[in-house]
Amino acid sequence: MRISRRDFGAAAAIGLGGALSARSDETDKSKATSYRNRFAVATYSFWQFRPERVEIETCLDAAAEMGFDGVEILHRQMKEESNGYLQRLKRQAFSLGLDLCGFSTHQGFLFPDKAERKKNIDHTLHCIELAYRLGIPTMRVNTGRWGTIKDFDELMKARGIEPRLEGYTDEQGFGWVIDSLEKCLPKAEECGVVLGLENHWGLGRTPEGVMRIVDAIDSPWLEVTLDTGNFLEDPYDKLDQIARRAILVQAKTYYGGGKWYTLDLDYPRIARLLKKHNYRGYISLEFEGNESPMTAIPKSLAMLRDAFG
């Protein structure tokens, strides 16, 4: 029998009941300010899918030098997947005092063809295993998109909005995504890797779409990867709708102008929003501007520290 997120939380509360009841009034009053968010950088920030790949090892060294607490690894940036390679990355991060705090992967479940969905399920299960071997506790997942706009640049010109596949409905699409993610949860639980559904494109383009999927599945092993830069209009109310389930926050910056678009994000406001929802996890920088990463990433970290401080 699958344990729901509600049951999981209730069991934890029962187990911790004695400890919780023993808290002093002073601790209760200060609990909202007794922690600080930690800051990571996505390896994507150094690469951004430019023709020449930036190796993960290079990103780890740079992240430590710049003063980050952790690193989020982009799966497509890895040069291989052998266990030796994975363990070398884990050792390097540990020796630098860095957490490997997130694993950003790509998959899509908006396919009428069951075999195509199965291929993406299998890929996701494989990535969960990679995250487990790397010691990474959470992994970004996507709904995928309809694919009716083939070129990503064209999709961005359309503000991420694309027609659904002819002959199919969003209702069918949500069913495919929910069913596919449910098939990934036993492996996620076995490996201790929390899946984080990102507000990305496809059915995850709106907060309602993200929460429809996450609430329907209702599992402690599926939460939300909150991306500050993927709601292109009126982002704050939309971010507020998904923040209650955030397990990782990806914070976009655009120094030098964005590659596809530029958002003027109010990070002190976002920090207050996340604090309202008692978010205590990592803030993972995704730099997506045209300035050199070696100058823009330290500026981004300083700005985020100030906003969340």
N, C-alpha and C positions, 0 to 999 in steps of 0.2 A: 504494500500500500504506500502510495506517495505521500510524504509529509508536506503539508502546506507551509507557507511562510508564517501564517498565523499560529499554527501548531508549534512550529519551531520556536517562535518567539515566546509562546506560553511556557514551553518546557524549560527554556533558558531562564525565564523569570522565576519559575518554581525552584530551580536549582540554585539560583542566586538569592533567594528570598531572605535568608538569614543575613547575608552580607549587606544586602541593600537596606534592610531595616536597621542595621547597626550604624548607618551613616549619621554623622553629626549634623545639626542644623546649619553650622557654619559651612560644611562641605556642600550641603544642598544649595545654599545661597550662592556659592561660587562656582558651581559645576558648569555654568554656561561659559565661563571665561577661563577655565582651568586647563585648557588645551590650546594647541596651535596646529594649524594645518601644516603639512610638510610639502615640499615642492620638488617636482620631478620634471624631466624634459623628455619628450618623445624623440626617439632617434629620427623620426620623420622630419623634425625641425631642422636637422643638419643636411638633409638630402632632398626632400620634396620631389622625389621622382625625377630628378635631373638625370641626364644620360649617364654620368659617371657616378656609380654607387658609392656612398660614404659607408665604410665598414662599421659594424656595430662596435668593434673594439675602439675605433677612433672616437666614436660618440661617447663611450664610457669615459675615456680619458678626459675629453673636453668637458663633460658634465661634472666630473669631480673637480677639475681645475676651476670651473665657474662657480662652484659652491652649491650645487644641487644636492638634495637628499636621496634622490632616486632617479631611475630611468624607466621609461616605457618603451618596449621594443616593438618595432614594426616588423611583422612576420615577413613581408615581401622584401625587406631590406637585408635579411639574413643570407649569407652566401652559401650556406649548406645547413643540413639538419642532423648530422651525425652526433651521437651522444658525446663524443670527445669534444666537438665544437661547442655544444651546449654547456658542458661542464667547465670548459675554459672560460666561457663568458661569465658563468656564475662565479667562478673563482676570482676573475678579474674584478667584477663588481664588488665582491666582498672585500677584496684587498684594498679597494679604493674607498670603502665606507659607504657604498651605494646600495640601496634596495633595488632589486628588479621588481617593480611594483605593478606593472601592467604589460599586457600582450595584445597588440592591436592586429586583428585578423580580418580577412575579407571572405564573405560568403553571401549567397543569395538564395532565397526560397520561393521567389515569385515566378515559379515555372509550372505550367499545367502538366508537364511531363514528370511523372513520379520518379522516373529513373534519374532525371536531372536534379530533382530535390534530394534524392538519395546520395548522389555524388557530393552535393554540398554538405549534407549531414555527415558523411564519412570524412570529408575534409575538416569539418569543425571538430569532430571527435579526435582526429589526428592532432589538431592544433591544441586541444585540451591536454593531450599527452605531452606535447612539447612544453607547454606552460608548466606542467607538473615537474618535468625534468629540470626546468630552469628555476624552479622554486617560486614561480610567479603566482600570486593569489587571485588575480582577476584577469579576464580576457574579454576584449571588446568583440561583440557580434553585431551583425546587421540584418535587417529584413531582406536586403537586396532590393532591386528596382525592376520595373516592368521591362526596361530595355528598349522602349519604343523610340527613344532618342539615343542613338548609338554613341555619338561622340561626347565625351565629358565636357569639353569646352562649350559645346552647344547646350548641354544640360544646364551649365552654369548661367549661360545667357538667358535661359528660360527660368532662372531663379529656382532650379531644382524641381520644377513641376513638369511632369511628363504624362501623356495620355496613357491610360491603362491599355493592356493588350486587348485587341479587338475580340469580342465574343466572351470576355471574362469580366468579373466584377471584383471590387475591393473586398466584398464579403468572402468570396472564394479565396482571395489572396490572404486575408487574415487567417483563414482556416489552414492554409498551407504552412504559413509561418509558425503558427501556434503548434501545429502537429509536429513540424520539423524540430523546433526548439525543445519540445517535450522529449523527443527521442535523444537529445543531447544531455539531458539533465542527469540521468544515472551516471554517466561517465564524469560529469562535472562534480557530482557529489563524491564519487569514488576517489577522484584526484584532489579534491579540496580546492577547486578552481571555480570562483563565482563568475558566471557569465554576466556581462553588462551590455544590455541592448542600447545601442547608441541612437540618439536623435540624429539620424543621417538622412538619406534620401529614400525613395520608395515609400512604404507604409510607415516608416519612422520619421517622415518629414514633419509631422505635426505632433504636438504633445498628446493629443487624443489618441493618435495611432500608437505611439509608444506605450502609453498606459493601458490601452485596451489589451495589448499583448501581454504585458507584464502582470497586470491584475488578473487576467484570465488564467494564466499559468499558476500564479500564486505560489511560488516556490522560493525558499531562501537561497537557492542556487541560480536564480535569475533576477538581477536587479537592473539598474540603469547606468550606462556610461553617459554622463551629461556633457555635451559639447557646447561651449558658450557661443560658438560661431556658426552653428548650423540652423538657427532660426533667423532667417534673413530680414524679417520684418517684425517689429514689436517684440523683441526677444524676451523681455523681463518677465512678463506674465506667463509666457510659455515655459521659460526655465523654471518658474515657481511651480508649475504643475507637475514637473517631473522630478524636482529636487528631493521630494520625500523618499524616493527610492534610489538616490544616487549612491553608487559604490566607488566611482572614480569620476573626477571632473577633469575634462580636457579644456584648457584655457587658450584660446587663439589670440595671437597678436599679429599685426600687419605692418611693421615698420618698413618704410620704403614703398608702401602701397601693396595691396594684396595681389596675389597671382591671378585670382578670378574675381574677387570682390574685396572691399574693405568695409569693416564694421567699426564704428566708433563706440566701443563697449565701455560701459561705466563699471569698472571692476570694484570700486568700493560698494556700489549698489549690489553687485553680484555677491560680494563677500557677505553683506548683511543678509541677503536673501538665503544664502546657504547656511549661515549661522542660525537663522530662524528655524531651519529644518534640522539643526543639530548635526550638520555634516562635519565630520572629523577627519575625513580621509585626505588622500593626496590631491594636490592641484598639479596637473601634468601639462606643461607648456607645449602647445603645438604652434610653432612659429610658421606663419604662412605668408610672409611678405617678401619683397624683392631686395631688401637690404642684405648685406652679408650676414649669414647666421652667426659668425664669430663676433660681430658687434651688436646685432639685434637681440640675440638670445640673452646675454648678460643684462641688457637694458630691460628686457621683458621680465627677467627674474626680479630685478630691483623694483619694478613697477608692481608686480604681483605681491611681493613681500610687503610693500608699503600698503597696498590695498587691503590685504588680509591681516596685516598686523594690528 
